[in-house]
Amino acid sequence: MDRWSAGREALLGDADHCASPASGQGTSLALVGAYVMAGELAAARGDHRAGLAAYEREMRCRAAP
């Protein structure tokens, strides 16, 4: 996908990382994604667009091979 968020909706966990069902990483990805998203939204101080963009930059960097 080109973007993991639109407006106030965002993907996390398996939905944005497409981990293999055999990897068993879905819950871990969801927890890490939620933690990172919460931090970026807090740092954006109410600007959800900036917070979600920062979340995506951070998580795409982690997901890169």
KEFI-474938 format. One record per atom (N, C-alpha, C): x, y, z; residue number from 1; atom name. Coordinates in Angstrom, 1 decimal. Layout:
BEGIN
SITE      x      y      z  nr atom
SITE      X      Y      Z NUM   CA
...
END
This chain:
BEGIN
SITE      x      y      z  nr atom
SITE    0.8   -1.2    0.0   1    N
SITE    0.0    0.0    0.0   1   CA
SITE    0.9    1.2    0.0   1    C
SITE    0.4    2.3   -0.6   2    N
SITE    1.1    3.5   -0.7   2   CA
SITE    1.1    4.2    0.7   2    C
SITE    0.0    4.2    1.4   3    N
SITE   -0.2    4.8    2.7   3   CA
SITE   -0.9    3.9    3.6   3    C
SITE   -0.6    4.0    4.9   4    N
SITE   -1.2    3.2    6.0   4   CA
SITE   -2.3    3.9    6.7   4    C
SITE   -2.5    5.2    6.3   5    N
SITE   -3.6    5.9    7.0   5   CA
SITE   -4.3    6.8    6.0   5    C
SITE   -5.6    7.1    6.4   6    N
SITE   -6.4    8.0    5.6   6   CA
SITE   -7.3    8.7    6.7   6    C
SITE   -7.2   10.0    6.7   7    N
SITE   -8.0   10.8    7.8   7   CA
SITE   -7.6   10.3    9.1   7    C
SITE   -8.5    9.8    9.9   8    N
SITE   -8.2    9.4   11.3   8   CA
SITE   -8.1    7.9   11.4   8    C
SITE   -8.1    7.2   10.3   9    N
SITE   -8.0    5.7   10.3   9   CA
SITE   -6.6    5.3    9.9   9    C
SITE   -6.1    4.3   10.6  10    N
SITE   -4.8    3.8   10.3  10   CA
SITE   -4.7    2.3   10.4  10    C
SITE   -3.8    1.7    9.7  11    N
SITE   -3.5    0.2    9.8  11   CA
SITE   -2.4    0.0   10.8  11    C
SITE   -2.5   -1.1   11.6  12    N
SITE   -1.4   -1.6   12.4  12   CA
SITE   -1.3   -3.1   12.4  12    C
SITE   -0.2   -3.6   12.9  13    N
SITE   -0.1   -5.1   13.1  13   CA
SITE    0.0   -5.7   11.7  13    C
SITE   -0.7   -6.8   11.6  14    N
SITE   -0.7   -7.6   10.3  14   CA
SITE   -1.2   -6.8    9.1  14    C
SITE   -2.1   -5.9    9.4  15    N
SITE   -2.7   -5.1    8.3  15   CA
SITE   -1.7   -4.2    7.6  15    C
SITE   -0.7   -3.7    8.3  16    N
SITE    0.3   -2.9    7.6  16   CA
SITE    1.6   -3.6    7.3  16    C
SITE    2.0   -4.6    8.0  17    N
SITE    3.2   -5.3    7.8  17   CA
SITE    3.2   -6.5    7.0  17    C
SITE    2.0   -7.1    6.8  18    N
SITE    1.8   -8.3    6.0  18   CA
SITE    2.8   -9.4    6.4  18    C
SITE    2.9   -9.7    7.7  19    N
SITE    3.7  -10.8    8.2  19   CA
SITE    3.2  -12.1    7.7  19    C
SITE    4.0  -13.0    7.5  20    N
SITE    3.6  -14.4    7.2  20   CA
SITE    2.7  -15.0    8.3  20    C
SITE    1.6  -15.6    8.0  21    N
SITE    0.8  -16.3    9.0  21   CA
SITE    1.6  -17.3    9.8  21    C
SITE    2.6  -17.9    9.2  22    N
SITE    3.4  -18.8    9.9  22   CA
SITE    4.5  -18.2   10.8  22    C
SITE    4.7  -16.9   10.8  23    N
SITE    5.7  -16.3   11.6  23   CA
SITE    5.3  -16.1   13.0  23    C
SITE    4.0  -16.0   13.3  24    N
SITE    3.5  -15.8   14.7  24   CA
SITE    3.9  -14.4   15.2  24    C
SITE    4.1  -13.4   14.3  25    N
SITE    4.5  -12.1   14.7  25   CA
SITE    3.3  -11.1   14.8  25    C
SITE    2.1  -11.5   14.4  26    N
SITE    1.0  -10.5   14.3  26   CA
SITE    0.7   -9.7   15.6  26    C
SITE    0.7  -10.4   16.8  27    N
SITE    0.4   -9.7   18.0  27   CA
SITE    1.6   -8.8   18.4  27    C
SITE    2.8   -9.3   18.1  28    N
SITE    4.0   -8.4   18.4  28   CA
SITE    4.0   -7.2   17.6  28    C
SITE    3.7   -7.3   16.3  29    N
SITE    3.6   -6.2   15.4  29   CA
SITE    2.5   -5.2   15.8  29    C
SITE    1.4   -5.7   16.2  30    N
SITE    0.3   -4.9   16.7  30   CA
SITE    0.7   -4.1   17.9  30    C
SITE    1.3   -4.7   18.9  31    N
SITE    1.7   -4.0   20.1  31   CA
SITE    2.8   -3.0   19.8  31    C
SITE    3.8   -3.3   19.1  32    N
SITE    4.8   -2.3   18.8  32   CA
SITE    4.2   -1.2   18.0  32    C
SITE    3.4   -1.5   17.0  33    N
SITE    2.7   -0.4   16.2  33   CA
SITE    1.9    0.5   17.0  33    C
SITE    1.1   -0.1   17.9  34    N
SITE    0.2    0.7   18.8  34   CA
SITE    1.1    1.6   19.7  34    C
SITE    2.2    1.1   20.2  35    N
SITE    3.1    1.9   21.1  35   CA
SITE    3.7    3.0   20.3  35    C
SITE    4.2    2.7   19.1  36    N
SITE    4.8    3.8   18.3  36   CA
SITE    3.8    4.8   17.9  36    C
SITE    2.6    4.3   17.5  37    N
SITE    1.5    5.3   17.1  37   CA
SITE    1.1    6.2   18.2  37    C
SITE    1.0    5.6   19.4  38    N
SITE    0.6    6.5   20.6  38   CA
SITE    1.7    7.5   20.9  38    C
SITE    2.9    7.1   20.8  39    N
SITE    4.0    8.1   21.0  39   CA
SITE    4.0    9.2   20.0  39    C
SITE    3.8    8.8   18.7  40    N
SITE    3.8    9.8   17.6  40   CA
SITE    2.6   10.8   17.7  40    C
SITE    1.5   10.2   18.0  41    N
SITE    0.3   11.0   18.2  41   CA
SITE    0.4   12.0   19.4  41    C
SITE    1.0   11.5   20.4  42    N
SITE    1.3   12.4   21.6  42   CA
SITE    2.3   13.5   21.2  42    C
SITE    3.3   13.2   20.5  43    N
SITE    4.3   14.2   20.1  43   CA
SITE    3.7   15.2   19.1  43    C
SITE    2.7   14.8   18.4  44    N
SITE    2.1   15.7   17.4  44   CA
SITE    1.2   16.7   18.1  44    C
SITE    0.9   16.5   19.3  45    N
SITE    0.0   17.4   20.1  45   CA
SITE   -1.3   17.8   19.4  45    C
SITE   -2.0   16.8   19.1  46    N
SITE   -3.4   17.0   18.5  46   CA
SITE   -3.5   17.1   17.0  46    C
SITE   -2.3   17.1   16.3  47    N
SITE   -2.4   17.1   14.9  47   CA
SITE   -2.3   15.6   14.4  47    C
SITE   -3.4   15.0   14.2  48    N
SITE   -3.4   13.6   13.9  48   CA
SITE   -2.8   13.3   12.6  48    C
SITE   -2.8   14.2   11.6  49    N
SITE   -2.2   13.9   10.3  49   CA
SITE   -0.7   13.8   10.5  49    C
SITE   -0.1   14.8   11.2  50    N
SITE    1.3   14.7   11.5  50   CA
SITE    1.7   13.5   12.3  50    C
SITE    0.9   13.2   13.3  51    N
SITE    1.2   12.0   14.1  51   CA
SITE    1.2   10.7   13.3  51    C
SITE    0.2   10.5   12.5  52    N
SITE    0.1    9.3   11.7  52   CA
SITE    1.2    9.3   10.6  52    C
SITE    1.6   10.4   10.1  53    N
SITE    2.6   10.4    9.1  53   CA
SITE    4.0   10.0    9.8  53    C
SITE    4.2   10.5   11.0  54    N
SITE    5.4   10.2   11.7  54   CA
SITE    5.4    8.7   12.1  54    C
SITE    4.3    8.2   12.5  55    N
SITE    4.1    6.7   12.8  55   CA
SITE    4.5    5.9   11.5  55    C
SITE    4.0    6.3   10.4  56    N
SITE    4.3    5.5    9.2  56   CA
SITE    5.7    5.6    8.8  56    C
SITE    6.3    6.8    8.9  57    N
SITE    7.8    6.9    8.6  57   CA
SITE    8.6    5.9    9.5  57    C
SITE    8.3    6.0   10.8  58    N
SITE    9.0    5.1   11.8  58   CA
SITE    8.8    3.7   11.5  58    C
SITE    7.6    3.2   11.3  59    N
SITE    7.3    1.8   11.2  59   CA
SITE    7.7    1.3    9.8  59    C
SITE    7.7    2.1    8.8  60    N
SITE    8.2    1.6    7.5  60   CA
SITE    9.7    1.4    7.5  60    C
SITE   10.3    2.2    8.3  61    N
SITE   11.8    2.1    8.5  61   CA
SITE   12.1    0.8    9.2  61    C
SITE   11.3    0.4   10.2  62    N
SITE   11.5   -0.9   10.9  62   CA
SITE   11.1   -2.1   10.1  62    C
SITE   10.2   -1.9    9.1  63    N
SITE    9.7   -3.0    8.3  63   CA
SITE   10.6   -3.3    7.1  63    C
SITE   11.5   -2.3    6.8  64    N
SITE   12.3   -2.5    5.6  64   CA
SITE   13.2   -3.7    5.8  64    C
SITE   13.4   -4.4    4.7  65    N
SITE   14.3   -5.6    4.8  65   CA
SITE   15.8   -5.3    5.0  65    C
END
